[in-house]
Amino acid sequence: MHRLAGVCGVFCCLAAPAVAKLERPAVEPPKPADVLQYIAKGAEKAAGSALVGGELALSPDAEVLLDGRACEYANVPPTANVLRIEVTPDRRTITRIEFQSAK
């Protein structure tokens, strides 16, 4: 009797996760350009509206990395995820941005 109750208890605990969906969410990840605009808006709020237009500029000598390798910003696919961004102290210019390609 105790074994039957234990088996039923374990079955009830495992039944709920078993019916969960295993699909990916329908929401697409943001594009790199959208992420830059979002970060610029946050920087504008933090800097007290010091940014004009709310956009960050990519420095000409900025380091752009895709999956740990240097590349041109124009070659970054729109589905890539932003891992890290380094900006100048005035929060207006990007000096380094790291992307990871979507899998």
N, C-alpha and C positions, 0 to 999 in steps of 0.2 A: 504494500500500500504506500509506503514511504517512497519507494522508487518511482511509482506511478505519479505521485504528486511532484516529485523532483523533476521528472521528465516533462510533465505538463508546465511547470514553472519555467524551465529552461526554454521550452518551445514558445511560450508566451513572450519571453524576453527577446528572443531572436526573430519573432515573426514581424515586428514593426520595422526593423531595419531592412528586412528582406524585401519588403514591398516598396522601398524607396526608389525613386527614379535614378537611373545611372546615366542620364543624358547630360550633355553640357548645357549651360544656360543659354538662352536665346539672345542675350545681350552681347553685342560685339565689343571687343576692347577698344578703347579710344585710340585714335590715330595720333602719330607723333606731333603733328601741328596742333591738334586740339589740346594735347597735354601741355604744350608750351604756352598756349593761351590761358589755360587753367592756372598754371603756375604763375604766370604774369599777373593774373587777377589777385591771387593770394599775396604775391609780393607787393602789389599796389596797396592792398589793405594794410599790410604790415608796415609799409613805408609811409603811410599817411597820404596816399594819393600822389606820391612823388613821380610815378611813371606817367608819361603822357601817352595815351592810346592804349595802355595796358598790355603792351607786348614786350617780350624779351628779344634782344638782338643776339644773333649767333656771331661770336667773334670770328674774324677771318682766320685766326690761328687756333681756333677751337679744336679740341681733340674729340672726335666723334668715333665711338667704338660700337661695333655690332658683334655680339657674341665674343667679346674680348679682343677683336681684331679691328685695326684702324680702317675706316672707310669714309667716303664722302657722305655728307648729310643727304644729298639728292638720291643716293643709292639705298637709303634705309627704306625697307618696305613699310607700307601703311599699317600693316598688322603687327609690327614690332612693338614690344613693351618697353617703356622707359624704366631703367633700373636706378639710375642715379644722375643727378644734375649738379654741377658745381657752377656757381655764379660769382661775379665780382662782388666786392663789399657793398657797392651801391645797388646791387640787385637789379641791374639793368642788362648785363651782358653775360651770356653763357660762355664759360671757358672750357667745360668738359661735359659731355653727355654720353651716357652708356645705354645702349639698347640691347634687348634680347629678342631674337626672332621667335615668333609664335610657332608652336609645334603642332 
